[in-house]
Amino acid sequence: MIMTNSMANKSQNSVESSWKVKLLYDGDCPLCMREVRFLQKKDQGKGLVKLVNIAEDNYDANKHCSVDYKSAMGRIHAILPDGTILRDVEAFRYVYEVLGMGWVYAITKLPIVGKIANWVYGIWAKLRLPLTGRPNLETIIAEREAKEKCHSNVCKP
């Protein structure tokens, strides 16, 4: 069967509209990319998890429930089709549930375990940049803002 452009577009649109959760990730983080590749493998091309690289120059918070770059860099965010925003361990738990691996994070549904898991994740979120040899969040934000100004022709060569 030959696939025409309109058939290909319909197929792509159905995958685009079939996502159950959108995960915002830092494409410049090697550990994050390892997780993303794992999730892509588990998704098996079904499009259940829509992955959005916040490190791309064209990341637009307006297209992602106003989750700005700084917020997304500070903590993991997942967005549901209805606009609900999940953060921290809850985001991971939901993504894993969608991919049929809910058992991995199931224990974090228990209130005390969930609080401890979020506390540990908070430490990880603060340490992830230095652990991967990257500048601190303030420096990354400043560099991005400078780059955005240059792209909007505000800076001079």
Contact map, one row per residue, 1 for C-alpha under 8 A:
1110000000000000000000000000000000000000000000000000000000000000000000000000000000000000000000000000000000000000000000000000000000000000000000000000000000000
1111000000000000000000000000000000000000000000000000000000000000000000000000000000000000000000000000000000000000000000000000000000000000000000000000000000000
1111101100000000000000000000000000000000000000000000000000000000000000000000000000000000000000000000000000000000000000000000000000000000000000000000000000000
0111111100000000000000000000000000000000000000000000000000000000000000000000000000000000000000000000000000000000000000000000000000000000000000000000000000000
0011111110000000000000000000000000000000000000000000000000000000000000000000000000000000000000000000000000000000000000000000000000000000000000000000000000000
0001111111000000000000000000000000000000000000000000000000000000000000000000000000000000000000000000000000000000000000000000000000000000000000000000000000000
0011111111100000000000000000000000000000000000000000000000000000000000000000000000000000000000000000000000000000000000000000000000000000000000000000000000000
0011111111110000000000000000000000000000000000000000000000000000000000000000000000000000000000000000000000000000000000000000000000000000000000000000000000000
0000111111111000000000000000000000000000000000000000000000000000000000000000000000000000000000000000000000000000000000000000000000000000000000000000000000000
0000011111111100000000000000000000000000000000000000000000000000000000000000000000000000000000000000000000000000000000000000000000000000000000000000000000000
0000001111111110000000000000000000000000000000000000000000000000000000000000000000000000000000000000000000000000000000000000000000000000000000000000000000000
0000000111111111000000000000000000000000000000000000000000000000000000000000000000000000000000000000000000000000000000000000000000000000000000000000000000000
0000000011111111100000000000000000000000000000000000000000000000000000000000000000000000000000000000000000000000000000000000000000000000000000000000000000000
0000000001111111110000000000000000000000000000000000000000000000000000000000000000000000000000000000000000000000000000000000000000000000000000000000000000000
0000000000111111111000000000000000000000000001110000000000000000000000000000000000000000000000000000000000000000000000000000000000000000000000000000000000000
0000000000011111111000000000000000000000000000100100000000000000000000000000000000000000000000000000000000000000000000000000000000000000000000000000000000000
0000000000001111111000000000000000000000000000000000000000000000000000000000000000000000000000000000000000000000000000000000000000000000000000000000000000000
0000000000000111111100000000000000000000000000110000000000000000000000000000000000000000000000000000000000000000000000000000000000000000000000000000000000000
0000000000000011111111000000000000000000000000111100000000000000000000000000000010000000000000000000000000000000000000000000000000000000000000000000000000000
0000000000000000011111000000000000000000000000011100000000000000000000000000000110000000000000000100000000000000000000000000000000000000000000000000000000000
0000000000000000001111100000000000000000000000011100000000000000000000000000011110000000000001100100000000000000000000000000000000000000000000000000000000000
0000000000000000001111110000000000000000000000001111000000000000000000000000011110000000000000000000000000000000000000000000000000000000000000000000000000000
0000000000000000000011111000000000000000000000001111000000000000000000000001111000000000001000100000000000000000000000000000000000000000000000000000000000000
0000000000000000000001111100000000000000000000000011110000000000000000010001110000000000000000000000000000000000000000000000000000000000000000000000000000000
0000000000000000000000111110000100010000000000000011111000000000000000011001100000000000000000000000000000000000000000000000000000000000000000000000000000000
0000000000000000000000011111100110000000000000000000111000000000000000001000000000000000000000000000000000000000000000000000000000000000000000000000000000000
0000000000000000000000001111110110000000000000000000111100000000000000000000000000000000000000000000000000000000000000000000000000000000000000000000000000000
0000000000000000000000000111110110000000000000000000001000000000000000000000000000000000000000000000000000000000000000000000000000000000000000000000000000000
0000000000000000000000000111111110000000000000000000000000000000000000000000000000000000000000000000000000000000000000000000000010010000000000000000000000000
0000000000000000000000000011111111000000000000000000000000000000000000000000000000000000000000000000000000000000000000000000000000010000000000000000000000000
0000000000000000000000000000111111100000000000000000000000000000000000000000000000000000000000000000000000000000000000000000000000010000000000000000000000000
0000000000000000000000001111111111110000000000000000000000000000000000000000000000000000000000000000000000000000000000000000000000000000000000000000000000000
0000000000000000000000000111111111111000000000000000000000000000000000000000000000000000000000000000000000000000000000000000000000000000000000000000000000000
0000000000000000000000000000011111111100000000000000000000000000000000000000000000000000000000000000000000000000000000000000000000000000000000000000000000000
0000000000000000000000000000001111111110000000000000000000000000000000000000000000000000000000000000000000000000000000000000000000000000000000000000000000000
0000000000000000000000001000000111111111000000000010000000000000000000000000000000000000000000000000000000000000000000000000000000000000000000000000000000000
0000000000000000000000000000000011111111100000000000000000000000000000000000000000000000000000000000000000000000000000000000000000000000000000000000000000000
0000000000000000000000000000000001111111110000000000000000000000000000000000000000000000000000000000000000000000000000000000000000000000000000000000000000000
0000000000000000000000000000000000111111111000000000000000000000000000000000000000000000000000000000000000000000000000000000000000000000000000000000000000000
0000000000000000000000000000000000011111111110001000000000000000000000000000000000000000000000000000000000000000000000000000000000000000000000000000000000000
0000000000000000000000000000000000001111111110000000000000000000000000000000000000000000000000000000000000000000000000000000000000000000000000000000000000000
0000000000000000000000000000000000000111111100000000000000000000000000000000000000000000000000000010000000000000000000000000000000000000000000000000000000000
0000000000000000000000000000000000000011111111111000000000000000000000000000000000000000000000000010000000000000000000000000000000000000000000000000000000000
0000000000000000000000000000000000000001111111100000000000000000000000000000000000000000000000000000000000000000000000000000000000000000000000000000000000000
0000000000000000000000000000000000000001101111100000000000000000000000000000000000000000000000000000000000000000000000000000000000000000000000000000000000000
0000000000000010000000000000000000000000001111110000000000000000000000000000000000000000000000000000000000000000000000000000000000000000000000000000000000000
0000000000000011011000000000000000000000001111111100000000000000000000000000000000000000000000000000000000000000000000000000000000000000000000000000000000000
0000000000000010011110000000000000000000001001111100000000000000000000000000000000000000000000000110000000000000000000000000000000000000000000000000000000000
0000000000000000001111100000000000000001001000111110000000000000000000000000000000000000000000100110000000000000000000000000000000000000000000000000000000000
0000000000000001001111100000000000000000000000111111000000000000000000000000000000000000000000000000000000000000000000000000000000000000000000000000000000000
0000000000000000000001111000000000010000000000001111100000000000000000000000000000000000000000000000000000000000000000000000000000000000000000000000000000000
0000000000000000000001111000000000000000000000000111110000000000000000000000000000000000000000000000000000000000000000000000000000000000000000000000000000000
0000000000000000000000011110000000000000000000000011111100100000000000000000000000000000000000000000000000000000000000000000000000000000000000000000000000000
0000000000000000000000011110000000000000000000000001111110100000000010011000000000000000000000000000000000000000000000000000000000000000000000000000000000000
0000000000000000000000001111000000000000000000000000111110100000000000000000000000000000000000000000000000000000000000000000000000000000000000000000000000000
0000000000000000000000000010000000000000000000000000111111100000000000000000000000000000000000000000000000000000000000000000000000000000000000000000000000000
0000000000000000000000000000000000000000000000000000011111100000000000000000000000000000000000000000000000000000000000000000000000000000000000000001000000000
0000000000000000000000000000000000000000000000000000000111110000000000000000000000000000000000000000000000000000000000000000000000000000000000000000000000000
0000000000000000000000000000000000000000000000000000111111111000000010000000000000000000000000000000000000000000000000000000000000000000000000000000000000000
0000000000000000000000000000000000000000000000000000000001111111000100000000000000000000000000000000000000000000000000000000000000000000000000000000000000000
0000000000000000000000000000000000000000000000000000000000111111111110000000000000000000000000000000000000000000000000000000000000000000000000000000000000000
0000000000000000000000000000000000000000000000000000000000011111111000000000000000000000000000000000000000000000000000000000000000000000000000000000000000000
0000000000000000000000000000000000000000000000000000000000011111110000000000000000000000000000000000000000000000000000000000000000000000000000000000000000000
0000000000000000000000000000000000000000000000000000000000011111111000000000001000000000000000000000000000000000000000000000000000000000000000000000000000000
0000000000000000000000000000000000000000000000000000000000001111111000000000001000101000000000000000000000000000000000000000000000000000000000000000000000000
0000000000000000000000000000000000000000000000000000000000001111111100000000000000000000000000000000000000000000000000000000000000000000000000000000000000000
0000000000000000000000000000000000000000000000000000000000001101111110110000000000000000000000000000000000000000000000000000000000000000000000000000000000000
0000000000000000000000000000000000000000000000000000000000011000011111110000000000000000000000000000000000000000000000000000000000000000000000000000000000000
0000000000000000000000000000000000000000000000000000010000101000001111111000000000000000000000000000000000000000000000000000000000000000000000000000000000000
0000000000000000000000000000000000000000000000000000000000000000000111111100000000000000000000000000000000000000000000000000000000000000100010000000000000000
0000000000000000000000000000000000000000000000000000000000000000001111111110000000000000000000000000000000000000000000000000000000000000000000000000000000000
0000000000000000000000011000000000000000000000000000010000000000001111111111100000000000000000000000000000000000000000000000000000000000000000000000000000000
0000000000000000000000001100000000000000000000000000010000000000000011111111000000000000000000000000000000000000000000000000000000000000100000000000000000000
0000000000000000000000000000000000000000000000000000000000000000000001111111000000000000000000000000000000000000000000000000110000000000100000000000000000000
0000000000000000000000000000000000000000000000000000000000000000000000111111100000000011000000000000000000000000000000000100100000000000000000000000000000000
0000000000000000000000111000000000000000000000000000000000000000000000011111110000000011001000000000000000000000000000000000000000000000000000000000000000000
0000000000000000000000111000000000000000000000000000000000000000000000010011111000001111001000000000000000000000000000000000000000000000000000000000000000000
0000000000000000000011110000000000000000000000000000000000000000000000000001111100001110001100100000000000000000000000000000000000000000000000000000000000000
0000000000000000000011100000000000000000000000000000000000000001100000000000111110111100000000000000000000000000000000000000000000000000000000000000000000000
0000000000000000000111000000000000000000000000000000000000000000000000000000011111111100000000000000000000000000000000000000000000000000000000000000000000000
0000000000000000001111000000000000000000000000000000000000000000000000000000001111110000000000000000000000000000000000000000000000000000000000000000000000000
0000000000000000000000000000000000000000000000000000000000000000000000000000000111110000000000000000000000000000000000000000000000000000000000000000000000000
0000000000000000000000000000000000000000000000000000000000000000100000000000001111111000000000000000000000000000000000000000000000000000000000000000000000000
0000000000000000000000000000000000000000000000000000000000000000000000000000001111111100000000000000000000000000000000000000000000000000000000000000000000000
0000000000000000000000000000000000000000000000000000000000000000100000000000111100111110000000000000000000000000000000000000000000000000000000000000000000000
0000000000000000000000000000000000000000000000000000000000000000000000000000111100011111011000000000000000000000000000000000000000000000000000000000000000000
0000000000000000000000000000000000000000000000000000000000000000000000000011110000001111111000000000000000000000000000000000000000000000000000000000000000000
0000000000000000000000000000000000000000000000000000000000000000000000000011100000000111111100000000000000000000000001001100000000000000000000000000000000000
0000000000000000000000000000000000000000000000000000000000000000000000000000000000000011111110000000000000010000010011001000000000000000000000000000000000000
0000000000000000000000000000000000000000000000000000000000000000000000000000000000000111111111000000000000000000000000000000000000000000000000000000000000000
0000000000000000000000100000000000000000000000000000000000000000000000000001110000000111111111100000000000000000000000000000000000000000000000000000000000000
0000000000000000000000000000000000000000000000000000000000000000000000000000010000000001111111110000000010000000000000000000000000000000000000000000000000000
0000000000000000000000000000000000000000000000000000000000000000000000000000000000000000111111111000010111010000000000000000000000000000000000000000000000000
0000000000000000000010000000000000000000000000000000000000000000000000000000000000000000011111111100010000000000000000000000000000000000000000000000000000000
0000000000000000000010100000000000000000000000001000000000000000000000000000010000000000001111111110000000000000000000000000000000000000000000000000000000000
0000000000000000000000000000000000000000000000000000000000000000000000000000000000000000000111111111110110000000000000000000000000000000000000000000000000000
0000000000000000000000000000000000000000000000000000000000000000000000000000000000000000000011111111111000000000000000000000000000000000000000000000000000000
0000000000000000000110000000000000000000000000011000000000000000000000000000000000000000000001111111110000000000000000000000000000000000000000000000000000000
0000000000000000000000000000000000000000011000011000000000000000000000000000000000000000000000111111110000000000000000000000000000000000000000000000000000000
0000000000000000000000000000000000000000000000000000000000000000000000000000000000000000000000011111110000000000000000000000000000000000000000000000000000000
0000000000000000000000000000000000000000000000000000000000000000000000000000000000000000000000011111111100000000000000000000000000000000000000000000000000000
0000000000000000000000000000000000000000000000000000000000000000000000000000000000000000000011011111111111000000000000000000000000000000000000000000000000000
0000000000000000000000000000000000000000000000000000000000000000000000000000000000000000000000001000111111100000000000000000000000000000000000000000000000000
0000000000000000000000000000000000000000000000000000000000000000000000000000000000000000000010010000111111100000000000000000000000000000000000000000000000000
0000000000000000000000000000000000000000000000000000000000000000000000000000000000000000000110010000011111111000000000000000000000000000000000000000000000000
0000000000000000000000000000000000000000000000000000000000000000000000000000000000000000000010000000011111111000000000000000000000000000000000000000000000000
0000000000000000000000000000000000000000000000000000000000000000000000000000000000000000000000000000001111111100110000000000000000000000000000000000000000000
0000000000000000000000000000000000000000000000000000000000000000000000000000000000000000100010000000000011111110111010000000000000000000000000000000000000000
0000000000000000000000000000000000000000000000000000000000000000000000000000000000000000000000000000000011111110110000000000000000000000000000000000000000000
0000000000000000000000000000000000000000000000000000000000000000000000000000000000000000000000000000000000111111110000000000000000000000000000000000000000000
0000000000000000000000000000000000000000000000000000000000000000000000000000000000000000000000000000000000011111111000000000000000000000000000000000000000000
0000000000000000000000000000000000000000000000000000000000000000000000000000000000000000000000000000000000000111111100000000000000000000000000000000000000000
0000000000000000000000000000000000000000000000000000000000000000000000000000000000000000000000000000000000111111111110000000000000000000000000000000000000000
0000000000000000000000000000000000000000000000000000000000000000000000000000000000000000100000000000000000111111111111000000000000000000000000000000000000000
0000000000000000000000000000000000000000000000000000000000000000000000000000000000000000000000000000000000010011111111100000000000000000000000000000000000000
0000000000000000000000000000000000000000000000000000000000000000000000000000000000000000000000000000000000000001111111110000000000000000000000000000000000000
0000000000000000000000000000000000000000000000000000000000000000000000000000000000000000100000000000000000010000111111111000000000000000000000000000000000000
0000000000000000000000000000000000000000000000000000000000000000000000000000000000000001100000000000000000000000011111111100000000000000000000000000000000000
0000000000000000000000000000000000000000000000000000000000000000000000000000000000000000000000000000000000000000001111111110000000000000000000000000000000000
0000000000000000000000000000000000000000000000000000000000000000000000000000000000000000000000000000000000000000000111111111000000000000000000000000000000000
0000000000000000000000000000000000000000000000000000000000000000000000000000000000000001100000000000000000000000000011111111100000000000000000000000000000000
0000000000000000000000000000000000000000000000000000000000000000000000000010000000000001000000000000000000000000000001111111110000000000000000000000000000000
0000000000000000000000000000000000000000000000000000000000000000000000000000000000000000000000000000000000000000000000111111111000000000000000000000000000000
0000000000000000000000000000000000000000000000000000000000000000000000000000000000000000000000000000000000000000000000011111111100000000000000000000000000000
0000000000000000000000000000000000000000000000000000000000000000000000000110000000000000000000000000000000000000000000001111111110000000000000000000000000000
0000000000000000000000000000000000000000000000000000000000000000000000000100000000000000000000000000000000000000000000000111111110000000000000000000000000000
0000000000000000000000000000000000000000000000000000000000000000000000000000000000000000000000000000000000000000000000000011111111100000000000000000000000000
0000000000000000000000000000000000000000000000000000000000000000000000000000000000000000000000000000000000000000000000000001111111110000000000000000000000000
0000000000000000000000000000100000000000000000000000000000000000000000000000000000000000000000000000000000000000000000000000111111111111100000000000000000000
0000000000000000000000000000000000000000000000000000000000000000000000000000000000000000000000000000000000000000000000000000001111111111000000000000000000000
0000000000000000000000000000000000000000000000000000000000000000000000000000000000000000000000000000000000000000000000000000001111111100000000000000000000000
0000000000000000000000000000111000000000000000000000000000000000000000000000000000000000000000000000000000000000000000000000000111111100000000000000000000000
0000000000000000000000000000000000000000000000000000000000000000000000000000000000000000000000000000000000000000000000000000000011111110000000000000000000000
0000000000000000000000000000000000000000000000000000000000000000000000000000000000000000000000000000000000000000000000000000000011111111000000000000000000000
0000000000000000000000000000000000000000000000000000000000000000000000000000000000000000000000000000000000000000000000000000000011001111101100000000000000000
0000000000000000000000000000000000000000000000000000000000000000000000000000000000000000000000000000000000000000000000000000000011000111111100000000000000000
0000000000000000000000000000000000000000000000000000000000000000000001001100000000000000000000000000000000000000000000000000000010000011111110000000000000000
0000000000000000000000000000000000000000000000000000000000000000000000000000000000000000000000000000000000000000000000000000000000000001111111000000000000000
0000000000000000000000000000000000000000000000000000000000000000000000000000000000000000000000000000000000000000000000000000000000000011111111100000000000000
0000000000000000000000000000000000000000000000000000000000000000000000000000000000000000000000000000000000000000000000000000000000000011111111110000000000000
0000000000000000000000000000000000000000000000000000000000000000000001000000000000000000000000000000000000000000000000000000000000000000111111111000000000000
0000000000000000000000000000000000000000000000000000000000000000000000000000000000000000000000000000000000000000000000000000000000000000011111111100000000000
0000000000000000000000000000000000000000000000000000000000000000000000000000000000000000000000000000000000000000000000000000000000000000001111111110000000000
0000000000000000000000000000000000000000000000000000000000000000000000000000000000000000000000000000000000000000000000000000000000000000000111111111000000000
0000000000000000000000000000000000000000000000000000000000000000000000000000000000000000000000000000000000000000000000000000000000000000000011111111100000000
0000000000000000000000000000000000000000000000000000000000000000000000000000000000000000000000000000000000000000000000000000000000000000000001111111110000000
0000000000000000000000000000000000000000000000000000000000000000000000000000000000000000000000000000000000000000000000000000000000000000000000111111111000000
0000000000000000000000000000000000000000000000000000000010000000000000000000000000000000000000000000000000000000000000000000000000000000000000011111111100000
0000000000000000000000000000000000000000000000000000000000000000000000000000000000000000000000000000000000000000000000000000000000000000000000001111111111100
0000000000000000000000000000000000000000000000000000000000000000000000000000000000000000000000000000000000000000000000000000000000000000000000000111111111110
0000000000000000000000000000000000000000000000000000000000000000000000000000000000000000000000000000000000000000000000000000000000000000000000000011111111000
0000000000000000000000000000000000000000000000000000000000000000000000000000000000000000000000000000000000000000000000000000000000000000000000000001111111100
0000000000000000000000000000000000000000000000000000000000000000000000000000000000000000000000000000000000000000000000000000000000000000000000000000111111110
0000000000000000000000000000000000000000000000000000000000000000000000000000000000000000000000000000000000000000000000000000000000000000000000000000111111110
0000000000000000000000000000000000000000000000000000000000000000000000000000000000000000000000000000000000000000000000000000000000000000000000000000110111111
0000000000000000000000000000000000000000000000000000000000000000000000000000000000000000000000000000000000000000000000000000000000000000000000000000010011111
0000000000000000000000000000000000000000000000000000000000000000000000000000000000000000000000000000000000000000000000000000000000000000000000000000000000111
